[in-house]
């Protein structure tokens, strides 16, 4: 009995291990969400970083005014 499991992706021949690895990849919607998250992360971090010094100055001024 001959039992062979192979697949073809483009011009690449996949063995059983390659087929399993391909099956475990996330779907297109998940990949798009991951990319969008990676693109948005630096912008949100920059916005938080820019807001932090202003809020710290406001707390210092408030603390001095309450003395």
mmCIF file as Biopython writes it, N, C-alpha, C and O atoms, coordinates in Angstrom:
data_model
#
loop_
_atom_site.group_PDB
_atom_site.id
_atom_site.type_symbol
_atom_site.label_atom_id
_atom_site.label_alt_id
_atom_site.label_comp_id
_atom_site.label_asym_id
_atom_site.label_entity_id
_atom_site.label_seq_id
_atom_site.pdbx_PDB_ins_code
_atom_site.Cartn_x
_atom_site.Cartn_y
_atom_site.Cartn_z
_atom_site.occupancy
_atom_site.B_iso_or_equiv
_atom_site.auth_seq_id
_atom_site.auth_asym_id
_atom_site.pdbx_PDB_model_num
ATOM 1   N N  . UNK A ? 1  ? 0.846  -1.179 0.000  1.0 0.0 1  A 1 
ATOM 2   C CA . UNK A ? 1  ? 0.000  0.000  0.000  1.0 0.0 1  A 1 
ATOM 3   C C  . UNK A ? 1  ? 0.890  1.241  0.000  1.0 0.0 1  A 1 
ATOM 4   O O  . UNK A ? 1  ? 1.839  1.331  0.779  1.0 0.0 1  A 1 
ATOM 5   N N  . UNK A ? 2  ? 0.586  2.173  -0.856 1.0 0.0 2  A 1 
ATOM 6   C CA . UNK A ? 2  ? 1.361  3.406  -0.990 1.0 0.0 2  A 1 
ATOM 7   C C  . UNK A ? 2  ? 0.545  4.561  -0.440 1.0 0.0 2  A 1 
ATOM 8   O O  . UNK A ? 2  ? -0.514 4.891  -0.975 1.0 0.0 2  A 1 
ATOM 9   N N  . UNK A ? 3  ? 1.034  5.177  0.630  1.0 0.0 3  A 1 
ATOM 10  C CA . UNK A ? 3  ? 0.324  6.288  1.267  1.0 0.0 3  A 1 
ATOM 11  C C  . UNK A ? 3  ? 1.253  7.492  1.293  1.0 0.0 3  A 1 
ATOM 12  O O  . UNK A ? 3  ? 2.174  7.546  2.108  1.0 0.0 3  A 1 
ATOM 13  N N  . UNK A ? 4  ? 1.024  8.441  0.426  1.0 0.0 4  A 1 
ATOM 14  C CA . UNK A ? 4  ? 1.871  9.619  0.340  1.0 0.0 4  A 1 
ATOM 15  C C  . UNK A ? 4  ? 1.010  10.866 0.493  1.0 0.0 4  A 1 
ATOM 16  O O  . UNK A ? 4  ? -0.046 10.986 -0.127 1.0 0.0 4  A 1 
ATOM 17  N N  . UNK A ? 5  ? 1.464  11.769 1.307  1.0 0.0 5  A 1 
ATOM 18  C CA . UNK A ? 5  ? 0.754  13.038 1.493  1.0 0.0 5  A 1 
ATOM 19  C C  . UNK A ? 5  ? 1.670  14.167 1.066  1.0 0.0 5  A 1 
ATOM 20  O O  . UNK A ? 5  ? 2.663  14.471 1.726  1.0 0.0 5  A 1 
ATOM 21  N N  . UNK A ? 6  ? 1.321  14.774 -0.039 1.0 0.0 6  A 1 
ATOM 22  C CA . UNK A ? 6  ? 2.072  15.915 -0.544 1.0 0.0 6  A 1 
ATOM 23  C C  . UNK A ? 6  ? 1.097  16.970 -1.021 1.0 0.0 6  A 1 
ATOM 24  O O  . UNK A ? 6  ? -0.063 16.676 -1.312 1.0 0.0 6  A 1 
ATOM 25  N N  . UNK A ? 7  ? 1.566  18.175 -1.098 1.0 0.0 7  A 1 
ATOM 26  C CA . UNK A ? 7  ? 0.759  19.269 -1.601 1.0 0.0 7  A 1 
ATOM 27  C C  . UNK A ? 7  ? 1.617  20.175 -2.463 1.0 0.0 7  A 1 
ATOM 28  O O  . UNK A ? 7  ? 2.844  20.080 -2.451 1.0 0.0 7  A 1 
ATOM 29  N N  . UNK A ? 8  ? 0.976  21.039 -3.198 1.0 0.0 8  A 1 
ATOM 30  C CA . UNK A ? 8  ? 1.691  21.967 -4.062 1.0 0.0 8  A 1 
ATOM 31  C C  . UNK A ? 8  ? 1.175  23.371 -3.770 1.0 0.0 8  A 1 
ATOM 32  O O  . UNK A ? 8  ? -0.031 23.616 -3.761 1.0 0.0 8  A 1 
ATOM 33  N N  . UNK A ? 9  ? 2.103  24.279 -3.535 1.0 0.0 9  A 1 
ATOM 34  C CA . UNK A ? 9  ? 1.777  25.686 -3.316 1.0 0.0 9  A 1 
ATOM 35  C C  . UNK A ? 9  ? 2.598  26.478 -4.318 1.0 0.0 9  A 1 
ATOM 36  O O  . UNK A ? 9  ? 3.805  26.651 -4.147 1.0 0.0 9  A 1 
ATOM 37  N N  . UNK A ? 10 ? 1.944  26.953 -5.354 1.0 0.0 10 A 1 
ATOM 38  C CA . UNK A ? 10 ? 2.675  27.607 -6.435 1.0 0.0 10 A 1 
ATOM 39  C C  . UNK A ? 10 ? 3.532  26.580 -7.141 1.0 0.0 10 A 1 
ATOM 40  O O  . UNK A ? 10 ? 3.013  25.614 -7.700 1.0 0.0 10 A 1 
ATOM 41  N N  . UNK A ? 11 ? 4.835  26.778 -7.121 1.0 0.0 11 A 1 
ATOM 42  C CA . UNK A ? 11 ? 5.749  25.803 -7.719 1.0 0.0 11 A 1 
ATOM 43  C C  . UNK A ? 11 ? 6.492  25.000 -6.656 1.0 0.0 11 A 1 
ATOM 44  O O  . UNK A ? 11 ? 7.435  24.275 -6.972 1.0 0.0 11 A 1 
ATOM 45  N N  . UNK A ? 12 ? 6.069  25.126 -5.393 1.0 0.0 12 A 1 
ATOM 46  C CA . UNK A ? 12 ? 6.714  24.435 -4.284 1.0 0.0 12 A 1 
ATOM 47  C C  . UNK A ? 12 ? 5.932  23.195 -3.903 1.0 0.0 12 A 1 
ATOM 48  O O  . UNK A ? 12 ? 4.714  23.249 -3.732 1.0 0.0 12 A 1 
ATOM 49  N N  . UNK A ? 13 ? 6.625  22.085 -3.772 1.0 0.0 13 A 1 
ATOM 50  C CA . UNK A ? 13 ? 5.998  20.843 -3.329 1.0 0.0 13 A 1 
ATOM 51  C C  . UNK A ? 13 ? 6.138  20.776 -1.811 1.0 0.0 13 A 1 
ATOM 52  O O  . UNK A ? 13 ? 7.237  20.913 -1.274 1.0 0.0 13 A 1 
ATOM 53  N N  . UNK A ? 14 ? 5.012  20.563 -1.124 1.0 0.0 14 A 1 
ATOM 54  C CA . UNK A ? 14 ? 4.994  20.505 0.332  1.0 0.0 14 A 1 
ATOM 55  C C  . UNK A ? 14 ? 4.861  19.065 0.803  1.0 0.0 14 A 1 
ATOM 56  O O  . UNK A ? 14 ? 4.071  18.291 0.262  1.0 0.0 14 A 1 
ATOM 57  N N  . UNK A ? 15 ? 5.639  18.720 1.811  1.0 0.0 15 A 1 
ATOM 58  C CA . UNK A ? 15 ? 5.463  17.413 2.438  1.0 0.0 15 A 1 
ATOM 59  C C  . UNK A ? 15 ? 4.401  17.533 3.529  1.0 0.0 15 A 1 
ATOM 60  O O  . UNK A ? 15 ? 3.789  18.590 3.682  1.0 0.0 15 A 1 
ATOM 61  N N  . UNK A ? 16 ? 4.180  16.473 4.277  1.0 0.0 16 A 1 
ATOM 62  C CA . UNK A ? 16 ? 3.131  16.481 5.301  1.0 0.0 16 A 1 
ATOM 63  C C  . UNK A ? 16 ? 3.394  17.556 6.357  1.0 0.0 16 A 1 
ATOM 64  O O  . UNK A ? 16 ? 2.465  18.215 6.823  1.0 0.0 16 A 1 
ATOM 65  N N  . UNK A ? 17 ? 4.651  17.728 6.726  1.0 0.0 17 A 1 
ATOM 66  C CA . UNK A ? 17 ? 5.016  18.759 7.715  1.0 0.0 17 A 1 
ATOM 67  C C  . UNK A ? 17 ? 4.706  20.159 7.179  1.0 0.0 17 A 1 
ATOM 68  O O  . UNK A ? 17 ? 4.206  21.009 7.916  1.0 0.0 17 A 1 
ATOM 69  N N  . UNK A ? 18 ? 5.002  20.401 5.905  1.0 0.0 18 A 1 
ATOM 70  C CA . UNK A ? 18 ? 4.722  21.689 5.282  1.0 0.0 18 A 1 
ATOM 71  C C  . UNK A ? 18 ? 3.237  21.973 5.192  1.0 0.0 18 A 1 
ATOM 72  O O  . UNK A ? 18 ? 2.801  23.111 5.365  1.0 0.0 18 A 1 
ATOM 73  N N  . UNK A ? 19 ? 2.460  20.930 4.921  1.0 0.0 19 A 1 
ATOM 74  C CA . UNK A ? 19 ? 1.004  21.084 4.848  1.0 0.0 19 A 1 
ATOM 75  C C  . UNK A ? 19 ? 0.440  21.455 6.215  1.0 0.0 19 A 1 
ATOM 76  O O  . UNK A ? 19 ? -0.425 22.324 6.320  1.0 0.0 19 A 1 
ATOM 77  N N  . UNK A ? 20 ? 0.933  20.793 7.262  1.0 0.0 20 A 1 
ATOM 78  C CA . UNK A ? 20 ? 0.469  21.109 8.623  1.0 0.0 20 A 1 
ATOM 79  C C  . UNK A ? 20 ? 0.847  22.535 9.014  1.0 0.0 20 A 1 
ATOM 80  O O  . UNK A ? 20 ? 0.048  23.241 9.628  1.0 0.0 20 A 1 
ATOM 81  N N  . UNK A ? 21 ? 2.057  22.961 8.664  1.0 0.0 21 A 1 
ATOM 82  C CA . UNK A ? 21 ? 2.489  24.328 8.980  1.0 0.0 21 A 1 
ATOM 83  C C  . UNK A ? 21 ? 1.616  25.347 8.254  1.0 0.0 21 A 1 
ATOM 84  O O  . UNK A ? 21 ? 1.253  26.375 8.825  1.0 0.0 21 A 1 
ATOM 85  N N  . UNK A ? 22 ? 1.282  25.067 7.004  1.0 0.0 22 A 1 
ATOM 86  C CA . UNK A ? 22 ? 0.426  25.960 6.231  1.0 0.0 22 A 1 
ATOM 87  C C  . UNK A ? 22 ? -0.977 26.022 6.828  1.0 0.0 22 A 1 
ATOM 88  O O  . UNK A ? 22 ? -1.595 27.087 6.848  1.0 0.0 22 A 1 
ATOM 89  N N  . UNK A ? 23 ? -1.478 24.903 7.307  1.0 0.0 23 A 1 
ATOM 90  C CA . UNK A ? 23 ? -2.825 24.856 7.891  1.0 0.0 23 A 1 
ATOM 91  C C  . UNK A ? 23 ? -2.901 25.628 9.205  1.0 0.0 23 A 1 
ATOM 92  O O  . UNK A ? 23 ? -3.977 26.091 9.584  1.0 0.0 23 A 1 
ATOM 93  N N  . UNK A ? 24 ? -1.776 25.772 9.904  1.0 0.0 24 A 1 
ATOM 94  C CA . UNK A ? 24 ? -1.772 26.461 11.195 1.0 0.0 24 A 1 
ATOM 95  C C  . UNK A ? 24 ? -1.602 27.975 11.070 1.0 0.0 24 A 1 
ATOM 96  O O  . UNK A ? 24 ? -1.673 28.687 12.071 1.0 0.0 24 A 1 
ATOM 97  N N  . UNK A ? 25 ? -1.379 28.471 9.859  1.0 0.0 25 A 1 
ATOM 98  C CA . UNK A ? 25 ? -1.248 29.914 9.673  1.0 0.0 25 A 1 
ATOM 99  C C  . UNK A ? 25 ? -2.582 30.603 9.949  1.0 0.0 25 A 1 
ATOM 100 O O  . UNK A ? 25 ? -3.638 30.026 9.691  1.0 0.0 25 A 1 
ATOM 101 N N  . UNK A ? 26 ? -2.546 31.838 10.475 1.0 0.0 26 A 1 
ATOM 102 C CA . UNK A ? 26 ? -3.804 32.559 10.717 1.0 0.0 26 A 1 
ATOM 103 C C  . UNK A ? 26 ? -4.486 32.927 9.402  1.0 0.0 26 A 1 
ATOM 104 O O  . UNK A ? 26 ? -3.859 32.970 8.344  1.0 0.0 26 A 1 
ATOM 105 N N  . UNK A ? 27 ? -5.773 33.187 9.500  1.0 0.0 27 A 1 
ATOM 106 C CA . UNK A ? 27 ? -6.552 33.568 8.328  1.0 0.0 27 A 1 
ATOM 107 C C  . UNK A ? 27 ? -6.238 34.979 7.867  1.0 0.0 27 A 1 
ATOM 108 O O  . UNK A ? 27 ? -5.534 35.723 8.550  1.0 0.0 27 A 1 
ATOM 109 N N  . UNK A ? 28 ? -6.756 35.338 6.722  1.0 0.0 28 A 1 
ATOM 110 C CA . UNK A ? 28 ? -6.494 36.652 6.131  1.0 0.0 28 A 1 
ATOM 111 C C  . UNK A ? 28 ? -6.989 37.787 7.025  1.0 0.0 28 A 1 
ATOM 112 O O  . UNK A ? 28 ? -6.295 38.792 7.179  1.0 0.0 28 A 1 
ATOM 113 N N  . UNK A ? 29 ? -8.173 37.646 7.613  1.0 0.0 29 A 1 
ATOM 114 C CA . UNK A ? 29 ? -8.692 38.692 8.496  1.0 0.0 29 A 1 
ATOM 115 C C  . UNK A ? 29 ? -7.798 38.874 9.713  1.0 0.0 29 A 1 
ATOM 116 O O  . UNK A ? 29 ? -7.559 40.004 10.141 1.0 0.0 29 A 1 
ATOM 117 N N  . UNK A ? 30 ? -7.299 37.775 10.277 1.0 0.0 30 A 1 
ATOM 118 C CA . UNK A ? 30 ? -6.416 37.861 11.441 1.0 0.0 30 A 1 
ATOM 119 C C  . UNK A ? 30 ? -5.097 38.529 11.061 1.0 0.0 30 A 1 
ATOM 120 O O  . UNK A ? 30 ? -4.578 39.342 11.826 1.0 0.0 30 A 1 
ATOM 121 N N  . UNK A ? 31 ? -4.554 38.202 9.904  1.0 0.0 31 A 1 
ATOM 122 C CA . UNK A ? 31 ? -3.318 38.831 9.456  1.0 0.0 31 A 1 
ATOM 123 C C  . UNK A ? 31 ? -3.501 40.333 9.249  1.0 0.0 31 A 1 
ATOM 124 O O  . UNK A ? 31 ? -2.636 41.128 9.616  1.0 0.0 31 A 1 
ATOM 125 N N  . UNK A ? 32 ? -4.629 40.712 8.661  1.0 0.0 32 A 1 
ATOM 126 C CA . UNK A ? 32 ? -4.909 42.140 8.469  1.0 0.0 32 A 1 
ATOM 127 C C  . UNK A ? 32 ? -5.017 42.863 9.807  1.0 0.0 32 A 1 
ATOM 128 O O  . UNK A ? 32 ? -4.504 43.973 9.956  1.0 0.0 32 A 1 
ATOM 129 N N  . UNK A ? 33 ? -5.677 42.246 10.776 1.0 0.0 33 A 1 
ATOM 130 C CA . UNK A ? 33 ? -5.817 42.854 12.101 1.0 0.0 33 A 1 
ATOM 131 C C  . UNK A ? 33 ? -4.454 42.998 12.773 1.0 0.0 33 A 1 
ATOM 132 O O  . UNK A ? 33 ? -4.185 44.011 13.419 1.0 0.0 33 A 1 
ATOM 133 N N  . UNK A ? 34 ? -3.600 41.998 12.627 1.0 0.0 34 A 1 
ATOM 134 C CA . UNK A ? 34 ? -2.258 42.065 13.215 1.0 0.0 34 A 1 
ATOM 135 C C  . UNK A ? 34 ? -1.448 43.205 12.599 1.0 0.0 34 A 1 
ATOM 136 O O  . UNK A ? 34 ? -0.780 43.954 13.311 1.0 0.0 34 A 1 
ATOM 137 N N  . UNK A ? 35 ? -1.511 43.330 11.284 1.0 0.0 35 A 1 
ATOM 138 C CA . UNK A ? 35 ? -0.769 44.396 10.602 1.0 0.0 35 A 1 
ATOM 139 C C  . UNK A ? 35 ? -1.289 45.765 11.024 1.0 0.0 35 A 1 
ATOM 140 O O  . UNK A ? 35 ? -0.505 46.681 11.275 1.0 0.0 35 A 1 
ATOM 141 N N  . UNK A ? 36 ? -2.604 45.904 11.102 1.0 0.0 36 A 1 
ATOM 142 C CA . UNK A ? 36 ? -3.187 47.179 11.519 1.0 0.0 36 A 1 
ATOM 143 C C  . UNK A ? 36 ? -2.759 47.529 12.943 1.0 0.0 36 A 1 
ATOM 144 O O  . UNK A ? 36 ? -2.447 48.686 13.228 1.0 0.0 36 A 1 
ATOM 145 N N  . UNK A ? 37 ? -2.742 46.547 13.831 1.0 0.0 37 A 1 
ATOM 146 C CA . UNK A ? 37 ? -2.299 46.784 15.201 1.0 0.0 37 A 1 
ATOM 147 C C  . UNK A ? 37 ? -0.848 47.220 15.259 1.0 0.0 37 A 1 
ATOM 148 O O  . UNK A ? 37 ? -0.496 48.098 16.047 1.0 0.0 37 A 1 
ATOM 149 N N  . UNK A ? 38 ? 0.002  46.614 14.429 1.0 0.0 38 A 1 
ATOM 150 C CA . UNK A ? 38 ? 1.413  46.992 14.398 1.0 0.0 38 A 1 
ATOM 151 C C  . UNK A ? 38 ? 1.604  48.407 13.868 1.0 0.0 38 A 1 
ATOM 152 O O  . UNK A ? 38 ? 2.498  49.129 14.311 1.0 0.0 38 A 1 
ATOM 153 N N  . UNK A ? 39 ? 0.764  48.797 12.921 1.0 0.0 39 A 1 
ATOM 154 C CA . UNK A ? 39 ? 0.868  50.148 12.362 1.0 0.0 39 A 1 
ATOM 155 C C  . UNK A ? 39 ? 0.382  51.187 13.368 1.0 0.0 39 A 1 
ATOM 156 O O  . UNK A ? 39 ? 0.975  52.259 13.485 1.0 0.0 39 A 1 
ATOM 157 N N  . UNK A ? 40 ? -0.688 50.879 14.093 1.0 0.0 40 A 1 
ATOM 158 C CA . UNK A ? 40 ? -1.280 51.850 15.025 1.0 0.0 40 A 1 
ATOM 159 C C  . UNK A ? 40 ? -0.508 51.966 16.336 1.0 0.0 40 A 1 
ATOM 160 O O  . UNK A ? 40 ? -0.559 53.014 16.980 1.0 0.0 40 A 1 
ATOM 161 N N  . UNK A ? 41 ? 0.196  50.935 16.742 1.0 0.0 41 A 1 
ATOM 162 C CA . UNK A ? 41 ? 0.871  50.939 18.046 1.0 0.0 41 A 1 
ATOM 163 C C  . UNK A ? 41 ? 1.845  52.100 18.212 1.0 0.0 41 A 1 
ATOM 164 O O  . UNK A ? 41 ? 1.781  52.780 19.236 1.0 0.0 41 A 1 
ATOM 165 N N  . UNK A ? 42 ? 2.746  52.367 17.262 1.0 0.0 42 A 1 
ATOM 166 C CA . UNK A ? 42 ? 3.671  53.488 17.458 1.0 0.0 42 A 1 
ATOM 167 C C  . UNK A ? 42 ? 2.958  54.831 17.589 1.0 0.0 42 A 1 
ATOM 168 O O  . UNK A ? 42 ? 3.386  55.684 18.366 1.0 0.0 42 A 1 
ATOM 169 N N  . UNK A ? 43 ? 1.887  55.023 16.844 1.0 0.0 43 A 1 
ATOM 170 C CA . UNK A ? 43 ? 1.171  56.297 16.916 1.0 0.0 43 A 1 
ATOM 171 C C  . UNK A ? 43 ? 0.526  56.489 18.281 1.0 0.0 43 A 1 
ATOM 172 O O  . UNK A ? 43 ? 0.575  57.585 18.840 1.0 0.0 43 A 1 
ATOM 173 N N  . UNK A ? 44 ? -0.077 55.434 18.824 1.0 0.0 44 A 1 
ATOM 174 C CA . UNK A ? 44 ? -0.714 55.572 20.135 1.0 0.0 44 A 1 
ATOM 175 C C  . UNK A ? 44 ? 0.326  55.744 21.228 1.0 0.0 44 A 1 
ATOM 176 O O  . UNK A ? 44 ? 0.092  56.477 22.189 1.0 0.0 44 A 1 
ATOM 177 N N  . UNK A ? 45 ? 1.477  55.078 21.100 1.0 0.0 45 A 1 
ATOM 178 C CA . UNK A ? 45 ? 2.542  55.255 22.090 1.0 0.0 45 A 1 
ATOM 179 C C  . UNK A ? 45 ? 3.086  56.679 22.042 1.0 0.0 45 A 1 
ATOM 180 O O  . UNK A ? 45 ? 3.379  57.273 23.080 1.0 0.0 45 A 1 
ATOM 181 N N  . UNK A ? 46 ? 3.219  57.222 20.835 1.0 0.0 46 A 1 
ATOM 182 C CA . UNK A ? 46 ? 3.706  58.593 20.694 1.0 0.0 46 A 1 
ATOM 183 C C  . UNK A ? 46 ? 2.713  59.582 21.289 1.0 0.0 46 A 1 
ATOM 184 O O  . UNK A ? 46 ? 3.115  60.550 21.935 1.0 0.0 46 A 1 
ATOM 185 N N  . UNK A ? 47 ? 1.432  59.349 21.080 1.0 0.0 47 A 1 
ATOM 186 C CA . UNK A ? 47 ? 0.414  60.243 21.640 1.0 0.0 47 A 1 
ATOM 187 C C  . UNK A ? 47 ? 0.448  60.215 23.165 1.0 0.0 47 A 1 
ATOM 188 O O  . UNK A ? 47 ? 0.338  61.260 23.806 1.0 0.0 47 A 1 
ATOM 189 N N  . UNK A ? 48 ? 0.600  59.022 23.754 1.0 0.0 48 A 1 
ATOM 190 C CA . UNK A ? 48 ? 0.705  58.933 25.220 1.0 0.0 48 A 1 
ATOM 191 C C  . UNK A ? 48 ? 1.966  59.617 25.722 1.0 0.0 48 A 1 
ATOM 192 O O  . UNK A ? 48 ? 1.944  60.290 26.752 1.0 0.0 48 A 1 
ATOM 193 N N  . UNK A ? 49 ? 3.062  59.447 24.997 1.0 0.0 49 A 1 
ATOM 194 C CA . UNK A ? 49 ? 4.322  60.061 25.399 1.0 0.0 49 A 1 
ATOM 195 C C  . UNK A ? 49 ? 4.232  61.581 25.354 1.0 0.0 49 A 1 
ATOM 196 O O  . UNK A ? 49 ? 4.757  62.265 26.233 1.0 0.0 49 A 1 
ATOM 197 N N  . UNK A ? 50 ? 3.570  62.106 24.336 1.0 0.0 50 A 1 
ATOM 198 C CA . UNK A ? 50 ? 3.433  63.561 24.213 1.0 0.0 50 A 1 
ATOM 199 C C  . UNK A ? 50 ? 2.496  64.124 25.280 1.0 0.0 50 A 1 
ATOM 200 O O  . UNK A ? 50 ? 2.683  65.261 25.712 1.0 0.0 50 A 1 
ATOM 201 N N  . UNK A ? 51 ? 1.507  63.369 25.711 1.0 0.0 51 A 1 
ATOM 202 C CA . UNK A ? 51 ? 0.552  63.845 26.709 1.0 0.0 51 A 1 
ATOM 203 C C  . UNK A ? 51 ? 1.114  63.761 28.120 1.0 0.0 51 A 1 
ATOM 204 O O  . UNK A ? 51 ? 0.709  64.530 28.992 1.0 0.0 51 A 1 
ATOM 205 N N  . UNK A ? 52 ? 2.031  62.848 28.353 1.0 0.0 52 A 1 
ATOM 206 C CA . UNK A ? 52 ? 2.551  62.625 29.709 1.0 0.0 52 A 1 
ATOM 207 C C  . UNK A ? 52 ? 3.247  63.853 30.295 1.0 0.0 52 A 1 
ATOM 208 O O  . UNK A ? 52 ? 2.907  64.233 31.415 1.0 0.0 52 A 1 
ATOM 209 N N  . UNK A ? 53 ? 4.196  64.496 29.618 1.0 0.0 53 A 1 
ATOM 210 C CA . UNK A ? 53 ? 4.853  65.659 30.237 1.0 0.0 53 A 1 
ATOM 211 C C  . UNK A ? 53 ? 3.869  66.770 30.602 1.0 0.0 53 A 1 
ATOM 212 O O  . UNK A ? 53 ? 4.019  67.392 31.653 1.0 0.0 53 A 1 
ATOM 213 N N  . UNK A ? 54 ? 2.884  67.029 29.772 1.0 0.0 54 A 1 
ATOM 214 C CA . UNK A ? 54 ? 1.906  68.073 30.077 1.0 0.0 54 A 1 
ATOM 215 C C  . UNK A ? 54 ? 1.107  67.756 31.324 1.0 0.0 54 A 1 
ATOM 216 O O  . UNK A ? 54 ? 0.848  68.648 32.132 1.0 0.0 54 A 1 
ATOM 217 N N  . UNK A ? 55 ? 0.715  66.518 31.495 1.0 0.0 55 A 1 
ATOM 218 C CA . UNK A ? 55 ? -0.057 66.153 32.686 1.0 0.0 55 A 1 
ATOM 219 C C  . UNK A ? 55 ? 0.824  66.195 33.930 1.0 0.0 55 A 1 
ATOM 220 O O  . UNK A ? 55 ? 0.347  66.517 35.018 1.0 0.0 55 A 1 
ATOM 221 N N  . UNK A ? 56 ? 2.103  65.872 33.775 1.0 0.0 56 A 1 
ATOM 222 C CA . UNK A ? 56 ? 3.005  65.943 34.928 1.0 0.0 56 A 1 
ATOM 223 C C  . UNK A ? 56 ? 3.208  67.397 35.360 1.0 0.0 56 A 1 
ATOM 224 O O  . UNK A ? 56 ? 3.232  67.690 36.555 1.0 0.0 56 A 1 
ATOM 225 N N  . UNK A ? 57 ? 3.350  68.287 34.418 1.0 0.0 57 A 1 
ATOM 226 C CA . UNK A ? 57 ? 3.508  69.710 34.735 1.0 0.0 57 A 1 
ATOM 227 C C  . UNK A ? 57 ? 2.241  70.217 35.422 1.0 0.0 57 A 1 
ATOM 228 O O  . UNK A ? 57 ? 2.322  70.971 36.392 1.0 0.0 57 A 1 
ATOM 229 N N  . UNK A ? 58 ? 1.089  69.814 34.934 1.0 0.0 58 A 1 
ATOM 230 C CA . UNK A ? 58 ? -0.170 70.245 35.537 1.0 0.0 58 A 1 
ATOM 231 C C  . UNK A ? 58 ? -0.275 69.754 36.982 1.0 0.0 58 A 1 
ATOM 232 O O  . UNK A ? 58 ? -0.755 70.486 37.847 1.0 0.0 58 A 1 
ATOM 233 N N  . UNK A ? 59 ? 0.168  68.526 37.252 1.0 0.0 59 A 1 
ATOM 234 C CA . UNK A ? 59 ? 0.123  68.011 38.633 1.0 0.0 59 A 1 
ATOM 235 C C  . UNK A ? 59 ? 1.063  68.786 39.547 1.0 0.0 59 A 1 
ATOM 236 O O  . UNK A ? 59 ? 0.728  69.055 40.700 1.0 0.0 59 A 1 
ATOM 237 N N  . UNK A ? 60 ? 2.232  69.142 39.042 1.0 0.0 60 A 1 
ATOM 238 C CA . UNK A ? 60 ? 3.204  69.923 39.841 1.0 0.0 60 A 1 
ATOM 239 C C  . UNK A ? 60 ? 2.644  71.302 40.146 1.0 0.0 60 A 1 
ATOM 240 O O  . UNK A ? 60 ? 2.744  71.767 41.282 1.0 0.0 60 A 1 
ATOM 241 N N  . UNK A ? 61 ? 2.060  71.962 39.162 1.0 0.0 61 A 1 
ATOM 242 C CA . UNK A ? 61 ? 1.492  73.287 39.364 1.0 0.0 61 A 1 
ATOM 243 C C  . UNK A ? 61 ? 0.345  73.196 40.352 1.0 0.0 61 A 1 
ATOM 244 O O  . UNK A ? 61 ? 0.222  74.048 41.232 1.0 0.0 61 A 1 
ATOM 245 N N  . UNK A ? 62 ? -0.484 72.196 40.227 1.0 0.0 62 A 1 
ATOM 246 C CA . UNK A ? 62 ? -1.609 72.014 41.148 1.0 0.0 62 A 1 
ATOM 247 C C  . UNK A ? 62 ? -1.113 71.772 42.589 1.0 0.0 62 A 1 
ATOM 248 O O  . UNK A ? 62 ? -1.663 72.317 43.547 1.0 0.0 62 A 1 
ATOM 249 N N  . UNK A ? 63 ? -0.074 70.951 42.716 1.0 0.0 63 A 1 
ATOM 250 C CA . UNK A ? 63 ? 0.466  70.670 44.046 1.0 0.0 63 A 1 
ATOM 251 C C  . UNK A ? 63 ? 1.023  71.937 44.683 1.0 0.0 63 A 1 
ATOM 252 O O  . UNK A ? 63 ? 0.836  72.159 45.879 1.0 0.0 63 A 1 
ATOM 253 N N  . UNK A ? 64 ? 1.695  72.756 43.912 1.0 0.0 64 A 1 
ATOM 254 C CA . UNK A ? 64 ? 2.252  74.005 44.451 1.0 0.0 64 A 1 
ATOM 255 C C  . UNK A ? 64 ? 1.140  74.997 44.807 1.0 0.0 64 A 1 
ATOM 256 O O  . UNK A ? 64 ? 1.269  75.745 45.777 1.0 0.0 64 A 1 
ATOM 257 N N  . UNK A ? 65 ? 0.072  75.009 44.047 1.0 0.0 65 A 1 
ATOM 258 C CA . UNK A ? 65 ? -1.021 75.943 44.331 1.0 0.0 65 A 1 
ATOM 259 C C  . UNK A ? 65 ? -1.801 75.520 45.567 1.0 0.0 65 A 1 
ATOM 260 O O  . UNK A ? 65 ? -2.425 76.360 46.216 1.0 0.0 65 A 1 
ATOM 261 N N  . UNK A ? 66 ? -1.776 74.234 45.906 1.0 0.0 66 A 1 
ATOM 262 C CA . UNK A ? 66 ? -2.508 73.746 47.081 1.0 0.0 66 A 1 
ATOM 263 C C  . UNK A ? 66 ? -1.739 73.945 48.372 1.0 0.0 66 A 1 
ATOM 264 O O  . UNK A ? 66 ? -2.308 73.789 49.452 1.0 0.0 66 A 1 
ATOM 265 N N  . UNK A ? 67 ? -0.442 74.292 48.290 1.0 0.0 67 A 1 
ATOM 266 C CA . UNK A ? 67 ? 0.372  74.472 49.505 1.0 0.0 67 A 1 
ATOM 267 C C  . UNK A ? 67 ? 0.012  75.730 50.238 1.0 0.0 67 A 1 
ATOM 268 O O  . UNK A ? 67 ? 0.600  76.029 51.277 1.0 0.0 67 A 1 
#
